[in-house]
């Protein structure tokens, strides 16, 4: 949700078991990680996202990339072929990597982010602000969006020290012309505080759309 008239979406991966029940993402993603299948999951999601963008009028869809994709030297060539075949504008896709993975694979992430930008895609760091040195990640990673971790939103409305912390993140991002997105905003009071702090966008069940 934002004052700017843009249609932004975030991908959510779900799986249905043989009984028709929804399997929590944490369960099958953990299994995919254990069996080194995250790259395959990422590529399936990218393909589904391109099809969604082809059929819907959207400004930007955020797509998660695992560490396997960050380390995958074949991703860029595969991605170029998929985009050309779909006819979707690269500007409609923003790839996002978690702060945890960026911290562990900073050099590879920087290279990938620069390559994606050269192809016309956007790049974001998600779950930002809970690692050892978030400001280092912000200063050394080329990105267009910064998604501030939802755990920092839970007591934001009543915690001045937490407000100062989030404000510092937003100011630092603004200096680099990086737009900020607050994750998991669940109530009007938190939303009001984020407006005061200068967050560009917010997402969460309370808002329904990102």
N, C-alpha and C positions, 0 to 999 in steps of 0.2 A: 504494500500500500504506500502510495506517495502522492504528494501534491502534483507531481508531474504526471501528465496523461500518458502513461506507458503501461503496456500489458506485459508484465513479467511473470514467469512461471518457474517453479522448481520441480525437478523430476523426483518421483518417489517410486522405488522399486518394491513390488509386492509379488508374492507367490501363493498360489492356491494348491493345497494338497489334494490327494485322491478323494477325500471326503467332502471337498468343496470348502474347507475351512482355510482362512488366511493364516499363513505361516509368518511369524514375526521376522522382519528383515534381519535382525541380529542373528537369528538362527541359521538362515541359509547363507548369509554373507560370511559368517564364521566358517561354515563348511566350505564355501568357495575359496576362502583365503587358505584354509588348511590344504586344499587340493590344488592350489595355484591356478584357480579358474577365474580370478577377478578380472583379468584382461578380457576374457570371453564375455563376462557379464557386462563390462564397460562397453564393449563393442555392440552388444545387443541393445543396450540402452541408447547408445548414440544413434543406431539405426532407427529405433522406435521414435526418438526425438526428431530426427529429420523428417520422418513420415508425418508426425504431428505438426511440425512447422509448415510442411507442404500443404496441409489441409486446413490449418487454422491461421487466422490473422493475429500474429504475436510479434512483439517487439524483441523479446529475449527469453530464452529458456536456459536455465542453469543445469548443467550436467556434471555429475560427480566423476572424477577420475581417481582410481586407486593408485597405490604406489607401483603396481605392476605396469600400469599404462604410462606412468611417469618415466619408468625405466625402459619402456618399449621403443626401440629404435625404428620399428616399422609403423608406428602409429600415424605419423604425419602423412606418409604416402598413401596409406589406407584411407585416412580421413579425406584427403583431397579427392580421391576417386569417388568416395561415397557422396560428398557434397556436390561434385560435378554431375553425378547421376541423378541426384534428387532435385537439383535446380534451386535448392534453398540458399539464401544469402548467408555467408559465414557470420555476418553481423547479428544474426538472430540467435547465435549460440554463444553461451559463456561457459567455459569449462572451469570447474572449481576443484581445488585440492585442499585437503584438511591441513590446518596449521601443523599438526603432528607429523604428517608426511613431508610437508615443506621443510620442517626443521631437520628431519632425518636425511632428506635428499635435496638439500638447498641448491646445489650446483645444477643438478638435473632438472629441477623444477624451473629454475631461472631460464635455462636453455629452452625448455618446452614452452614456457610462457612467451618468450620472445618469438619463437617460431610460430606459435598460434596467432600472435598479433600480426605477424607478417602475412599470414594467410587471411586476415580479416576477422578472426574470432576475438572474443573478449576472454579475460582470465580473472579468476577470483580466488581468494583464500577464504575458506570457511572455518567455522569453529575457532575464530581468532580470539586471542586474549587470555588463554588459559595455559599457554606453554611457558617455558623458562625465560624466553627473551622475545616477546612478541614484537617489540619495536624494531629489533634486528630483522625480523621477517618482513615487516612493512617496508623498511628502508632498502632492503636488498632484493626484493622480489617485484618484478614488473607486474602490475595488475591494474584492472579498471574498477573492480569492486572488492570491498572488504566486508566479510560477514562476521559480525561480532557474536561470539558464542552465546547461546541461549541461557546457559547457567548464570551468566552475569545479569540477566534480566529478572531473575526470580525475586530478588529483594531490592531492585534498583530504586523503586519509588520511595523507599523508606531508609535507604542507606546512603548518606552523603559521601562517604569515602568511595563507595562503588561508583557513584555518579561522577566523581572527580576522575576516576580511572577510565570510565567509558568516554568522558569528555576529552581526555588526553588522546585516546585512540582516534576519536573523530577529528580532532584538530590536526593531528599528525597526518591522517589520511587526506584531509582537505588540502593541506599544504602540497601534497603530491598529486592533487586532482584525482583522488581515488574516492569513489562514492561508497558510502557506508550503508550496510543493511543490518539491522538488529534482528537476530534470530529468536524464535519462540516468544513472541510478545503475546501475553495471555490476558491482559486487562487494560482498561482505559487509563488507569493511573500511570502505569509504566509507559504507555503510549504517549501520554502528555509530557512526561519527563524526557522521553527521547526526542520529542519535538523541540523542547527547550535546549537540549544538548546539541541539536543540529544534525541528527541522523537523517540521511537522505531517504531511506526506505525501511520498512518494517515487514516482518512476516511472522505468521503464527496462526493457530486455530482461531484465535479471537478475531483475526483479520480475514481469514479464509484464503486470501490470495497474497502472494509475494510480488 
